[in-house]
Amino acid sequence: METREDTFLKAEEFFRRNAFILIEEMMELNNEPSDYTTALVDEILHSIFFLGKINIPPYSPKDIVNDDEMYNALEDFFPEPFQRYSSQLPKRSPFSCVLDMIVHQEGQQNEDMIITRLKYLVGQLKEGNADKLVSSTICVSQNTNVQNSVRYYGVSMSTSGRNPGQIMVAAGINSWDKYVADAVMTYYPKGVKIPYFDGNIKIPESIRCQAFCLSRGTPKPPCRSCREMFGLTTSEVKKWAPGNCAETESLSNLLKQEKDVRMQVQTASETCTDMNREKAEEHVMGHLRLVLRMLQFKWDNNFYTPQTSSTEE
């Protein structure tokens, strides 16, 4: 008879299996290397190795890449992730790197093909009811006021468990567009609105922000958190942890590039001041350090910068 411990250990093996699948996938996708695609492979290696280190039970890079020839080749071509995974934090979860690679290959306009390819990969990763390193949702944002406007993509956090999720959201707050980061920070870390800072925003009505389930490929309405943070229209009552949804990354990518749209974003609260924002940022960083101490992770206060072949020479 299988014990609870056996079930737990079997579930945790999915982390190692899925980590290896993602690394192999990214190596295959990087068949015509450029600085951009090489940096994505470098970034996903660091992100996976970091999540392996804080996993329970922990996995070393050698545990994850247990093929000696492949391990040596990766360490030779991508030395920095092997050296920095135990001291620096990733800026985002691994599946975001896969998304960027596929968007780069297919072209941002080929929405259906991008979703189809990710759906196929998610099917592999979810085999055996696994939930490790898998994003469940993709989101597409674009300005409908402009004909053939650029589509900006995002995926939900591919982490499982409270601590990895809170670490990756805190990392996101440090790298997302400021408007998006402010909105998420308003509810960090417990999903409850902090009393002294309200960074909620209202995205212009002209912005299409549509999520899709990556298991089925079907449209998915925004959750209540996304309604509160970004002013998206929904009747959904389910509320996911702020910062975990695909809408967050997608809208951040749009606002970083579309300056005209950014100028139309509404922020109404009187508490959204520089002084209150600084206090909220200190609260985020304080909680992040607390979680890292609990996990006995010795952070050097840096977020990892992906390397390219030219930066490693």
Residue frames as qw, qx, qy, qz and C-alpha x, y, z in Angstrom:
[[0.000, 0.887, 0.462, 0.000, 0.00, 0.00, 0.00],
 [0.415, 0.491, -0.014, 0.766, 1.33, 3.46, -0.97],
 [0.373, -0.581, -0.446, 0.570, 1.97, 5.77, 2.01],
 [0.101, 0.971, 0.174, -0.126, 1.50, 9.54, 2.06],
 [0.339, -0.709, 0.430, 0.445, 5.30, 9.87, 1.96],
 [0.524, 0.082, 0.723, 0.443, 5.48, 7.66, -1.16],
 [0.310, 0.796, 0.504, 0.129, 2.79, 9.81, -2.83],
 [0.121, -0.949, 0.068, 0.285, 4.68, 12.99, -1.90],
 [0.433, -0.484, 0.582, 0.489, 7.99, 11.69, -3.24],
 [0.494, 0.365, 0.701, 0.363, 6.36, 10.52, -6.48],
 [0.180, 0.930, 0.320, -0.013, 4.78, 13.97, -6.93],
 [0.243, -0.858, 0.265, 0.366, 8.13, 15.64, -6.30],
 [0.589, -0.085, 0.640, 0.486, 9.77, 13.49, -8.99],
 [0.424, 0.762, 0.462, 0.163, 7.56, 15.39, -11.44],
 [0.089, -0.945, 0.133, 0.286, 9.67, 18.48, -10.71],
 [0.413, -0.476, 0.640, 0.438, 12.82, 16.75, -11.93],
 [0.523, 0.342, 0.726, 0.287, 11.07, 15.20, -14.92],
 [0.278, 0.892, 0.356, 0.026, 9.45, 18.47, -16.02],
 [0.218, -0.854, 0.279, 0.382, 12.64, 20.46, -15.45],
 [0.466, -0.229, 0.714, 0.469, 14.49, 18.12, -17.80],
 [0.437, 0.598, 0.642, 0.197, 11.68, 18.27, -20.41],
 [0.098, 0.972, 0.138, -0.161, 11.79, 22.10, -20.38],
 [0.309, -0.697, 0.476, 0.439, 15.58, 22.22, -20.70],
 [0.497, 0.067, 0.765, 0.405, 15.56, 19.74, -23.60],
 [0.340, 0.783, 0.519, 0.051, 12.75, 21.68, -25.28],
 [0.014, -0.958, 0.071, 0.276, 14.63, 24.97, -25.02],
 [0.409, -0.461, 0.630, 0.473, 17.84, 23.43, -26.36],
 [0.466, 0.345, 0.744, 0.332, 15.94, 22.09, -29.38],
 [0.207, 0.908, 0.362, -0.047, 14.19, 25.44, -29.94],
 [0.163, -0.877, 0.280, 0.355, 17.58, 27.18, -29.86],
 [0.841, 0.161, 0.420, 0.302, 18.62, 25.40, -33.08],
 [0.479, 0.616, 0.115, 0.614, 19.62, 28.68, -34.74],
 [0.497, -0.583, -0.358, 0.533, 21.24, 30.50, -31.82],
 [0.184, 0.738, 0.044, 0.648, 21.23, 34.26, -31.55],
 [0.126, 0.232, -0.538, 0.800, 22.08, 36.46, -28.58],
 [0.562, -0.240, 0.060, -0.789, 18.34, 36.71, -27.83],
 [0.898, -0.111, -0.325, -0.274, 17.61, 32.96, -27.87],
 [0.617, 0.180, -0.614, 0.459, 20.86, 32.09, -26.08],
 [0.108, -0.296, 0.437, -0.843, 19.91, 34.48, -23.26],
 [0.755, -0.213, -0.076, -0.616, 16.52, 32.73, -22.96],
 [0.865, 0.004, -0.495, 0.078, 18.20, 29.32, -22.55],
 [0.354, 0.261, -0.547, 0.712, 20.61, 30.81, -20.02],
 [0.364, -0.311, 0.230, -0.847, 17.71, 32.39, -18.13],
 [0.855, -0.195, -0.224, -0.424, 15.57, 29.24, -17.98],
 [0.730, 0.100, -0.591, 0.329, 18.53, 27.21, -16.69],
 [0.115, 0.247, -0.505, 0.819, 19.07, 29.65, -13.84],
 [0.571, -0.249, 0.054, -0.780, 15.34, 29.86, -13.02],
 [0.892, -0.093, -0.391, -0.206, 14.94, 26.06, -12.96],
 [0.609, 0.143, -0.603, 0.495, 18.13, 25.49, -10.93],
 [0.126, -0.298, 0.388, -0.863, 17.00, 28.12, -8.39],
 [0.746, -0.211, -0.039, -0.631, 13.56, 26.53, -8.03],
 [0.848, 0.037, -0.525, 0.060, 15.26, 23.14, -7.69],
 [0.340, 0.263, -0.594, 0.680, 17.42, 24.45, -4.86],
 [0.307, -0.178, 0.403, -0.843, 14.45, 25.75, -2.83],
 [0.737, -0.113, -0.471, -0.471, 12.27, 22.74, -3.64],
 [0.472, -0.353, 0.708, -0.388, 11.40, 20.19, -0.94],
 [0.745, -0.439, 0.184, 0.468, 13.29, 17.93, -1.42],
 [0.089, 0.833, -0.287, -0.464, 15.97, 20.10, -3.05],
 [0.875, 0.336, 0.264, 0.228, 17.39, 19.18, -6.46],
 [0.328, -0.606, 0.360, 0.629, 20.87, 20.20, -7.61],
 [0.476, 0.624, -0.343, -0.517, 21.61, 20.92, -11.28],
 [0.095, 0.327, -0.931, -0.130, 23.25, 17.46, -11.41],
 [0.368, 0.231, 0.831, -0.347, 20.03, 15.87, -10.09],
 [0.524, 0.625, 0.207, -0.540, 18.02, 17.65, -12.79],
 [0.609, 0.650, -0.398, -0.219, 20.39, 17.08, -15.72],
 [0.734, -0.417, 0.535, -0.038, 21.48, 13.52, -14.93],
 [0.864, 0.440, 0.113, 0.218, 22.98, 12.88, -18.34],
 [0.600, -0.532, 0.141, 0.580, 26.74, 13.52, -17.91],
 [0.456, 0.202, 0.441, 0.747, 27.40, 14.53, -21.51],
 [0.023, -0.784, -0.429, -0.449, 24.48, 16.97, -21.55],
 [0.500, -0.820, -0.170, 0.221, 25.39, 18.34, -18.10],
 [0.591, -0.340, 0.223, 0.697, 29.01, 19.03, -19.12],
 [0.307, 0.415, 0.472, 0.715, 27.93, 20.67, -22.39],
 [0.195, -0.868, -0.384, -0.246, 25.43, 22.92, -20.60],
 [0.558, -0.738, -0.041, 0.378, 27.94, 23.92, -17.93],
 [0.559, -0.074, 0.334, 0.755, 30.48, 24.69, -20.64],
 [0.154, 0.497, 0.474, 0.710, 28.12, 26.82, -22.78],
 [0.343, -0.743, -0.215, -0.533, 26.11, 28.36, -19.92],
 [0.515, 0.053, -0.640, 0.568, 28.44, 28.62, -16.89],
 [0.124, -0.322, 0.255, -0.903, 26.65, 31.47, -15.10],
 [0.732, -0.355, -0.203, -0.545, 23.42, 29.64, -14.14],
 [0.845, -0.113, -0.483, 0.201, 25.50, 26.90, -12.50],
 [0.433, 0.124, -0.409, 0.794, 27.47, 29.51, -10.53],
 [0.137, -0.214, 0.144, -0.956, 24.62, 31.90, -9.60],
 [0.550, -0.381, -0.594, -0.446, 21.55, 29.72, -8.91],
 [0.626, -0.429, -0.579, 0.300, 22.44, 29.45, -5.22],
 [0.337, -0.328, -0.249, 0.846, 23.00, 33.18, -4.65],
 [0.146, 0.138, -0.179, -0.963, 20.86, 35.20, -7.12],
 [0.473, 0.405, 0.657, -0.425, 17.10, 35.26, -7.76],
 [0.271, 0.312, 0.694, 0.590, 15.45, 34.79, -11.16],
 [0.182, 0.117, 0.021, -0.976, 13.29, 37.63, -12.47],
 [0.719, 0.105, -0.098, -0.680, 10.54, 35.29, -13.68],
 [0.768, -0.120, 0.608, -0.163, 9.44, 31.67, -13.72],
 [0.396, -0.226, 0.757, 0.469, 10.73, 29.19, -16.34],
 [0.458, 0.520, 0.711, 0.119, 7.65, 28.92, -18.56],
 [0.168, 0.913, 0.072, -0.365, 7.91, 32.63, -19.42],
 [0.181, -0.576, 0.630, 0.489, 11.22, 31.86, -21.16],
 [0.388, 0.192, 0.865, 0.254, 9.58, 29.09, -23.19],
 [0.303, 0.807, 0.464, -0.203, 6.78, 31.49, -24.16],
 [0.039, 0.852, -0.234, -0.467, 9.26, 34.12, -25.37],
 [0.291, -0.307, 0.795, 0.435, 11.16, 31.54, -27.41],
 [0.365, 0.419, 0.817, 0.152, 8.01, 30.29, -29.17],
 [0.215, 0.894, 0.254, -0.299, 6.71, 33.84, -29.80],
 [0.127, -0.700, 0.479, 0.515, 10.14, 34.67, -31.27],
 [0.311, -0.069, 0.869, 0.380, 9.95, 31.66, -33.60],
 [0.270, 0.559, 0.779, 0.087, 6.32, 31.97, -34.67],
 [0.050, 0.313, 0.201, 0.927, 6.00, 35.76, -34.74],
 [0.123, 0.159, 0.596, -0.778, 3.73, 37.63, -32.34],
 [0.511, 0.151, -0.178, -0.827, 0.89, 37.84, -34.89],
 [0.580, 0.037, -0.765, -0.278, 0.48, 34.03, -35.05],
 [0.466, -0.376, 0.451, -0.661, -1.58, 33.77, -31.88],
 [0.931, -0.025, -0.008, -0.364, -3.30, 30.45, -32.67],
 [0.804, 0.333, -0.452, 0.197, -0.03, 28.66, -33.46],
 [0.078, 0.498, -0.599, 0.622, 1.65, 29.99, -30.31],
 [0.659, -0.268, 0.361, -0.603, -1.22, 28.73, -28.15],
 [0.951, 0.150, -0.182, -0.202, -1.30, 25.37, -29.99],
 [0.616, 0.421, -0.570, 0.343, 2.42, 24.77, -29.45],
 [0.135, -0.411, 0.603, -0.670, 2.26, 25.67, -25.76],
 [0.820, -0.132, 0.129, -0.542, -0.85, 23.53, -25.32],
 [0.890, 0.228, -0.395, 0.009, 1.07, 20.52, -26.69],
 [0.358, 0.413, -0.630, 0.552, 3.98, 21.15, -24.31],
 [0.451, -0.339, 0.414, -0.715, 1.63, 21.59, -21.33],
 [0.924, -0.016, -0.154, -0.350, 0.06, 18.23, -22.20],
 [0.731, 0.272, -0.550, 0.299, 3.49, 16.59, -21.83],
 [0.102, 0.389, -0.556, 0.728, 4.26, 18.39, -18.57],
 [0.591, -0.251, 0.267, -0.719, 0.89, 17.56, -17.00],
 [0.743, 0.067, -0.642, -0.180, 1.17, 13.82, -17.70],
 [0.535, -0.157, -0.733, 0.389, 0.43, 11.94, -14.48],
 [0.310, -0.867, -0.373, -0.117, -1.52, 14.94, -13.08],
 [0.598, -0.148, -0.156, 0.772, 1.75, 16.85, -12.54],
 [0.018, 0.963, 0.260, 0.063, 1.66, 20.54, -11.67],
 [0.573, -0.580, 0.160, 0.556, 5.40, 21.27, -11.37],
 [0.254, -0.366, 0.410, 0.796, 6.86, 24.01, -13.58],
 [0.185, 0.442, 0.761, 0.437, 3.65, 24.21, -15.64],
 [0.189, 0.153, 0.076, -0.967, 1.76, 27.37, -16.57],
 [0.311, 0.419, 0.842, -0.140, -1.98, 26.79, -16.80],
 [0.286, 0.856, 0.390, -0.181, -2.90, 30.00, -18.63],
 [0.430, 0.072, 0.277, 0.856, -1.68, 32.27, -21.44],
 [0.132, 0.823, 0.377, -0.404, -2.88, 35.85, -21.96],
 [0.448, 0.324, 0.388, 0.738, -2.79, 38.04, -25.08],
 [0.036, -0.792, -0.297, 0.532, -3.01, 41.84, -24.84],
 [0.389, 0.197, 0.428, 0.792, -3.23, 44.29, -27.73],
 [0.118, 0.421, 0.161, -0.885, -4.52, 47.75, -28.59],
 [0.419, 0.492, 0.754, 0.116, -7.74, 47.35, -30.63],
 [0.183, 0.883, 0.115, -0.416, -7.61, 51.02, -31.68],
 [0.040, 0.667, -0.597, -0.444, -4.69, 50.19, -33.97],
 [0.898, 0.331, -0.104, -0.272, -5.11, 47.94, -37.00],
 [0.877, 0.240, -0.348, 0.226, -2.88, 44.83, -36.88],
 [0.263, -0.832, 0.365, -0.325, -1.54, 45.94, -33.51],
 [0.348, 0.389, -0.818, 0.242, 1.25, 44.03, -31.79],
 [0.827, -0.426, -0.286, -0.232, 0.18, 41.19, -29.50],
 [0.019, 0.581, -0.668, 0.465, 1.89, 40.95, -26.12],
 [0.800, -0.172, -0.555, -0.150, 1.88, 37.60, -24.35],
 [0.208, -0.519, 0.646, -0.520, 2.16, 36.43, -20.77],
 [0.667, -0.142, -0.724, -0.104, 1.75, 33.16, -18.89],
 [0.667, -0.689, -0.004, -0.283, 0.69, 32.37, -15.36],
 [0.213, -0.699, 0.661, -0.170, 3.39, 31.63, -12.77],
 [0.842, 0.141, -0.508, -0.109, 4.82, 28.14, -13.33],
 [0.075, 0.352, -0.767, 0.531, 5.52, 27.61, -9.64],
 [0.682, -0.441, -0.516, -0.272, 3.72, 25.41, -7.13],
 [0.616, -0.373, -0.478, 0.503, 3.67, 26.07, -3.39],
 [0.154, -0.956, -0.240, 0.070, 3.36, 29.28, -1.40],
 [0.482, -0.675, 0.217, 0.515, 7.04, 30.14, -0.91],
 [0.462, 0.048, 0.550, 0.694, 8.19, 29.80, -4.56],
 [0.142, 0.751, 0.552, 0.334, 5.09, 31.76, -5.64],
 [0.256, -0.937, -0.147, 0.185, 5.73, 34.62, -3.21],
 [0.520, -0.450, 0.354, 0.634, 9.41, 34.78, -4.22],
 [0.389, 0.261, 0.606, 0.643, 8.59, 34.93, -7.94],
 [0.015, 0.877, 0.445, 0.181, 5.87, 37.58, -7.46],
 [0.379, -0.836, 0.044, 0.395, 8.32, 39.72, -5.44],
 [0.495, -0.180, 0.508, 0.682, 10.86, 39.28, -8.25],
 [0.261, 0.596, 0.616, 0.444, 8.16, 40.32, -10.74],
 [0.157, -0.938, -0.271, 0.147, 7.38, 43.46, -8.75],
 [0.401, -0.669, 0.291, 0.553, 11.03, 44.39, -9.29],
 [0.310, -0.138, 0.667, 0.663, 10.90, 43.82, -13.07],
 [0.249, 0.640, 0.708, 0.163, 7.32, 44.39, -14.32],
 [0.078, 0.581, 0.215, 0.781, 6.08, 47.70, -15.69],
 [0.070, 0.094, -0.530, 0.840, 5.71, 50.11, -12.74],
 [0.564, -0.148, -0.040, -0.811, 1.92, 50.46, -13.07],
 [0.828, -0.080, -0.514, -0.211, 1.46, 46.68, -13.02],
 [0.512, 0.083, -0.666, 0.537, 3.98, 46.26, -10.19],
 [0.176, -0.198, 0.344, -0.901, 2.18, 48.91, -8.11],
 [0.730, -0.163, -0.205, -0.631, -1.16, 47.14, -8.55],
 [0.815, -0.042, -0.574, 0.065, 0.25, 43.76, -7.50],
 [0.338, 0.201, -0.567, 0.724, 2.22, 45.30, -4.63],
 [0.432, -0.363, 0.067, -0.823, -1.05, 46.67, -3.22],
 [0.890, -0.232, -0.072, -0.386, -2.02, 43.09, -2.24],
 [0.699, 0.303, -0.597, 0.253, 1.37, 41.50, -1.54],
 [0.120, 0.278, -0.925, -0.231, 1.95, 38.97, 0.00],
 [0.239, 0.155, 0.899, -0.332, -1.38, 37.64, 1.30],
 [0.005, 0.424, 0.741, 0.520, -3.84, 38.95, -1.29],
 [0.208, -0.800, -0.511, 0.237, -5.24, 41.46, 1.21],
 [0.274, 0.811, 0.093, 0.509, -5.16, 45.17, 0.34],
 [0.512, -0.162, -0.375, 0.755, -2.54, 47.04, 2.36],
 [0.083, -0.832, -0.494, 0.240, -3.99, 50.12, 4.11],
 [0.229, -0.752, 0.071, 0.614, -1.41, 52.75, 3.16],
 [0.020, -0.411, 0.587, 0.697, -0.93, 52.24, -0.60],
 [0.675, 0.468, 0.525, -0.225, -3.42, 51.76, -3.43],
 [0.098, -0.452, 0.589, 0.663, -1.73, 51.18, -6.77],
 [0.537, 0.428, 0.727, -0.015, -4.79, 49.72, -8.54],
 [0.008, 0.313, -0.408, -0.858, -5.06, 50.84, -12.17],
 [0.648, 0.523, 0.438, -0.338, -7.71, 50.97, -14.88],
 [0.394, -0.081, 0.673, 0.621, -6.56, 49.69, -18.26],
 [0.329, 0.305, -0.188, -0.873, -8.14, 51.59, -21.23],
 [0.755, 0.277, 0.441, -0.398, -11.28, 49.99, -22.72],
 [0.626, 0.653, -0.318, -0.283, -9.51, 49.76, -26.10],
 [0.019, 0.519, -0.853, 0.043, -7.12, 47.12, -24.75],
 [0.904, -0.032, -0.324, -0.278, -7.99, 43.53, -25.50],
 [0.114, -0.502, 0.796, -0.318, -6.71, 41.41, -22.61],
 [0.890, -0.001, -0.157, -0.428, -7.80, 37.80, -23.23],
 [0.307, -0.456, 0.827, -0.122, -6.62, 34.74, -21.32],
 [0.814, 0.159, -0.432, -0.355, -6.83, 31.13, -22.54],
 [0.817, -0.380, 0.415, -0.125, -6.61, 27.84, -20.68],
 [0.192, 0.625, -0.714, -0.250, -3.49, 26.02, -21.90],
 [0.412, -0.040, 0.906, -0.086, -4.95, 22.56, -21.28],
 [0.484, 0.534, 0.688, -0.088, -7.99, 23.09, -23.48],
 [0.288, 0.117, 0.406, 0.859, -7.16, 26.20, -25.50],
 [0.093, -0.742, -0.616, -0.246, -10.47, 27.81, -24.48],
 [0.017, 0.636, -0.090, 0.766, -11.00, 31.46, -23.43],
 [0.527, -0.389, -0.627, 0.422, -10.78, 32.15, -19.71],
 [0.118, -0.905, -0.199, -0.356, -12.31, 35.19, -17.95],
 [0.202, 0.524, -0.494, 0.663, -10.17, 37.38, -15.68],
 [0.496, -0.398, -0.714, 0.294, -10.33, 36.48, -11.99],
 [0.265, -0.910, -0.317, -0.027, -11.49, 38.89, -9.29],
 [0.569, -0.538, 0.098, 0.615, -7.90, 39.88, -8.47],
 [0.390, 0.143, 0.453, 0.789, -7.38, 41.04, -12.07],
 [0.055, -0.791, -0.489, -0.364, -10.62, 43.03, -11.91],
 [0.449, -0.848, -0.168, 0.228, -9.47, 44.77, -8.73],
 [0.569, -0.426, 0.249, 0.657, -5.90, 45.42, -9.85],
 [0.265, -0.059, 0.539, 0.798, -6.36, 46.27, -13.53],
 [0.410, 0.380, 0.170, -0.812, -10.06, 47.18, -13.87],
 [0.159, 0.070, -0.855, -0.489, -10.76, 44.25, -16.22],
 [0.668, -0.066, 0.006, -0.741, -14.42, 43.36, -16.76],
 [0.357, 0.068, -0.931, -0.028, -15.47, 39.98, -15.36],
 [0.712, -0.415, -0.055, -0.564, -18.23, 38.21, -13.48],
 [0.733, 0.088, -0.636, 0.225, -15.76, 35.59, -12.19],
 [0.582, -0.766, 0.040, -0.271, -15.82, 35.20, -8.39],
 [0.914, -0.137, -0.075, 0.374, -12.63, 33.11, -8.14],
 [0.033, -0.968, 0.240, -0.063, -9.67, 35.10, -6.85],
 [0.891, 0.134, -0.195, 0.388, -6.11, 33.93, -7.57],
 [0.561, -0.592, -0.046, 0.577, -3.09, 35.24, -5.68],
 [0.277, 0.945, -0.015, -0.173, -2.26, 38.67, -7.17],
 [0.025, -0.754, 0.603, 0.259, 0.68, 38.51, -9.59],
 [0.523, -0.122, 0.838, 0.091, 0.18, 34.83, -10.45],
 [0.645, 0.584, 0.453, -0.195, -2.18, 35.34, -13.39],
 [0.612, 0.229, 0.448, 0.610, -1.10, 35.49, -17.04],
 [0.133, 0.918, 0.306, 0.216, -2.77, 38.92, -17.37],
 [0.439, -0.835, 0.103, 0.316, -0.05, 40.43, -15.15],
 [0.553, -0.279, 0.504, 0.602, 2.87, 39.53, -17.42],
 [0.403, 0.530, 0.596, 0.450, 0.93, 40.23, -20.62],
 [0.016, -0.963, -0.255, -0.085, -0.18, 43.73, -19.56],
 [0.483, -0.725, 0.231, 0.434, 3.29, 44.53, -18.23],
 [0.556, 0.001, 0.558, 0.616, 4.83, 43.62, -21.60],
 [0.247, 0.748, 0.498, 0.364, 2.27, 45.81, -23.40],
 [0.198, -0.970, -0.132, 0.059, 2.73, 48.83, -21.13],
 [0.589, -0.503, 0.310, 0.551, 6.52, 48.64, -21.37],
 [0.433, 0.100, 0.582, 0.681, 6.31, 49.06, -25.14],
 [0.066, 0.666, 0.568, 0.480, 3.12, 51.06, -25.84],
 [0.233, -0.106, -0.318, 0.913, 3.79, 54.52, -24.41],
 [0.308, -0.236, -0.266, -0.882, 0.53, 55.98, -25.81],
 [0.663, -0.403, -0.592, -0.219, -1.52, 53.31, -24.03],
 [0.542, -0.203, -0.547, 0.604, 0.48, 53.80, -20.85],
 [0.020, 0.097, -0.116, 0.988, -0.48, 57.49, -20.79],
 [0.526, -0.303, -0.355, -0.711, -4.18, 56.47, -20.81],
 [0.551, -0.235, -0.769, 0.224, -3.90, 54.19, -17.75],
 [0.356, -0.722, -0.062, -0.590, -5.96, 55.58, -14.88],
 [0.503, -0.133, -0.673, 0.525, -4.70, 55.72, -11.31],
 [0.271, -0.730, -0.318, -0.541, -7.15, 57.37, -8.96],
 [0.690, -0.574, -0.393, 0.198, -5.99, 56.82, -5.40],
 [0.082, -0.937, 0.192, -0.280, -4.62, 59.62, -3.22],
 [0.739, -0.568, 0.356, 0.061, -2.45, 57.06, -1.39],
 [0.870, 0.302, 0.181, 0.346, -0.48, 56.27, -4.57],
 [0.002, -0.974, 0.227, -0.007, 2.41, 58.60, -3.66],
 [0.569, 0.552, -0.558, 0.247, 6.18, 58.15, -3.97],
 [0.193, -0.489, 0.664, -0.532, 6.56, 57.98, -0.19],
 [0.806, -0.073, 0.384, -0.445, 3.84, 55.33, 0.22],
 [0.868, 0.418, -0.254, -0.079, 5.20, 53.39, -2.75],
 [0.294, 0.583, -0.675, 0.344, 8.64, 53.33, -1.14],
 [0.491, -0.314, 0.618, -0.527, 7.07, 51.99, 2.06],
 [0.916, 0.173, 0.144, -0.332, 5.25, 49.29, 0.09],
 [0.696, 0.549, -0.455, 0.081, 8.46, 48.35, -1.77],
 [0.029, -0.519, 0.731, -0.442, 10.29, 48.02, 1.55],
 [0.738, -0.111, 0.452, -0.488, 7.47, 45.76, 2.77],
 [0.902, 0.371, -0.143, -0.166, 7.82, 43.54, -0.33],
 [0.497, 0.571, -0.597, 0.266, 11.60, 43.28, 0.04],
 [0.324, -0.441, 0.654, -0.522, 11.32, 42.62, 3.78],
 [0.873, 0.020, 0.309, -0.377, 8.88, 39.76, 3.21],
 [0.800, 0.502, -0.327, -0.014, 11.04, 38.39, 0.38],
 [0.210, 0.573, -0.699, 0.373, 14.10, 38.30, 2.66],
 [0.595, -0.278, 0.551, -0.515, 12.05, 36.62, 5.39],
 [0.941, 0.216, 0.069, -0.252, 10.93, 33.82, 3.04],
 [0.650, 0.574, -0.470, 0.163, 14.49, 33.36, 1.74],
 [0.122, -0.532, 0.699, -0.462, 15.83, 33.13, 5.31],
 [0.806, -0.101, 0.390, -0.434, 13.20, 30.51, 6.13],
 [0.931, 0.359, -0.034, -0.047, 14.43, 28.51, 3.14],
 [0.666, -0.543, 0.325, 0.395, 18.07, 29.11, 4.20],
 [0.655, 0.577, 0.245, 0.422, 18.83, 30.72, 0.85],
 [0.430, -0.572, 0.019, 0.698, 21.80, 33.11, 1.03],
 [0.443, 0.808, 0.337, 0.194, 20.84, 35.89, -1.35],
 [0.526, -0.123, 0.049, 0.840, 23.47, 38.35, -2.59],
 [0.127, 0.682, 0.285, -0.661, 20.71, 40.97, -3.22],
 [0.128, 0.382, -0.535, -0.743, 20.98, 40.58, -7.00],
 [0.794, 0.381, 0.347, -0.323, 18.44, 39.41, -9.56],
 [0.652, -0.102, 0.606, 0.445, 20.04, 37.26, -12.21],
 [0.355, 0.712, -0.212, -0.567, 20.94, 38.87, -15.54],
 [0.911, 0.254, 0.321, 0.050, 20.75, 36.36, -18.42],
 [0.302, -0.581, 0.528, 0.540, 24.00, 35.95, -20.34],
 [0.771, 0.605, -0.017, -0.200, 24.51, 35.75, -24.09],
 [0.903, 0.128, 0.060, 0.405, 27.38, 34.18, -25.99],
 [0.384, 0.687, -0.092, 0.609, 28.88, 37.65, -26.45],
 [0.380, -0.798, 0.210, -0.418, 28.63, 38.59, -22.75],
 [0.909, -0.374, 0.181, 0.032, 30.27, 35.32, -21.72],
 [0.794, 0.438, -0.091, 0.411, 33.28, 35.74, -23.99]]
